[in-house]
Amino acid sequence: MGQLVDIPFEEESKEIKERVQKYWTSRAEGFSNMRRDEIESNKAARWQKVFEEATGGKQHLRVLDIGCGAGFFEVVLGRAGHDVLGIDLTPEMVEKANEMTLSYGVRNGGAMVMDGENPMLDEETIDVIITRNLTWTLPHPVEAYENWYKILKKGGILLNFDAEYAKGAHNLKLPENIAHKNISDALKDECHEIYHMLTISNLNRPDWDVEVLNHIGYKNVTVDTEFASRIYKERDEFYIPDKMFMIRGEK
């Protein structure tokens, strides 16, 4: 393996997942309200367009949303006709996701508690894995990428939307980080500490991700560093200064 792949993630602290879960438990209510606002905004249609472009406009896909949070993609992609299963480590987030799909009358979307690093699903049963702002929280991202590969069907697609948030952690308290303006300083400090507990925070991303995906066997791996500018055009309540990237790979 290349130098970027050979990293001892297995030495990560066992406390990390507990701290990540506790952090998102604290944010569940406010985060759910923000995602509901985003569903009602022009961002929902823009996200749907990005998804359609990345999947070739295919219909009735079986989608796994890893780290589903409050159910944004379950609603947006469910309404578009896809069958969407969301999984999240935080029970409070799963509860919010199921409340969200129910409130929008989405019957082909739902969520359950499950570890995103090791989804307990049958191999080769998922058309598309989508994950948003999750990978930066994972103590064992290589293992996650390997397990995601197993459950994708042949020809299936991975869509990973993330950013190097740790390298911009100081942005959490800056005025331009509008999306985090209503989060307490205590939670911002906790987020900052979590960033710097994780080995992945020190890596050169998304280059590192691309090397790992290619090594595992993903094909046609590409990176789009401009997609977020097509979604978050306005500096509104959803705006963050950290530049997101989209990693796309196929099985």
C-alpha positions, 0 to 999 in steps of 0.5 A, spaced: 500 500 500 502 507 499 504 511 504 497 514 505 494 508 506 498 505 511 496 509 517 495 505 524 487 507 525 486 501 529 490 505 535 484 511 535 481 512 542 475 508 543 472 514 547 471 517 540 465 514 538 462 515 544 464 523 544 461 523 537 455 520 539 454 525 545 456 531 541 450 529 536 445 527 541 446 534 544 445 537 537 439 533 535 433 538 536 437 544 533 440 540 527 433 537 525 430 544 525 435 546 520 435 540 516 427 541 515 428 548 513 433 546 508 428 541 505 423 547 505 429 551 501 432 551 494 437 547 497 433 541 496 432 541 489 440 543 488 442 537 492 437 532 488 440 535 481 447 533 484 445 526 486 441 525 479 447 528 475 452 523 479 448 517 478 446 518 471 439 520 472 437 512 474 430 511 477 428 507 483 435 506 486 436 503 493 440 508 497 443 507 503 444 514 507 450 513 512 450 518 518 443 520 516 442 525 521 435 528 521 433 525 515 434 530 509 436 525 504 431 520 506 425 526 504 429 529 498 431 522 495 425 519 497 420 524 494 424 523 488 422 516 488 428 512 491 428 507 496 432 510 502 435 507 508 438 512 513 443 509 518 446 513 524 450 511 530 445 516 534 438 514 536 436 521 537 438 523 530 434 516 528 428 518 531 428 525 528 429 522 521 423 518 522 419 523 525 421 527 518 420 522 513 413 521 517 411 529 517 413 529 509 409 523 508 415 519 505 413 512 505 419 509 502 424 512 506 426 511 514 432 510 518 435 505 524 440 505 529 447 502 526 454 503 526 456 507 519 463 504 519 460 497 519 453 497 516 450 490 518 447 489 511 447 484 506 453 484 501 451 487 494 444 490 496 445 497 495 445 501 489 448 508 492 451 509 498 451 517 500 454 520 506 454 527 508 459 530 513 460 524 516 467 521 514 471 526 518 468 523 524 470 516 523 476 513 527 477 507 522 475 510 515 479 505 511 475 500 514 469 504 513 470 504 505 472 497 505 465 495 508 461 500 504 464 497 498 462 490 500 455 492 500 454 496 494 452 492 488 456 491 482 456 498 478 454 501 485 456 508 486 459 511 492 457 519 493 461 522 499 460 529 501 465 532 506 470 537 508 477 538 511 473 541 517 479 540 522 483 544 518 478 550 518 476 549 526 477 556 528 472 558 523 466 555 528 466 561 532 467 566 526 461 570 524 462 568 517 460 561 519 453 562 519 450 555 519 453 554 526 451 561 529 446 558 534 451 553 537 453 554 544 461 555 545 461 549 549 459 545 543 463 548 538 469 547 543 467 540 543 467 539 536 474 542 536 477 537 540 473 531 537 477 534 530 483 533 533 482 526 536 482 523 529 487 521 525 483 523 519 484 530 521 491 530 519 491 527 512 491 531 506 484 530 503 481 528 499 487 526 496 488 521 501 481 518 500 482 517 493 488 513 494 484 509 499 478 508 494 483 506 488 487 501 493 480 497 495 478 497 488 473 502 487 473 504 479 472 511 476 474 515 482 473 522 481 473 529 486 469 535 485 471 541 489 466 546 486 459 542 487 458 546 494 458 552 490 452 550 486 448 548 492 450 554 497 450 560 492 447 564 498 450 566 504 444 564 508 443 560 514 446 554 511 452 557 509 459 555 512 466 557 509 469 550 509 469 548 502 466 541 501 468 536 496 464 530 493 468 524 492 465 519 487 467 512 486 464 505 483 464 498 484 
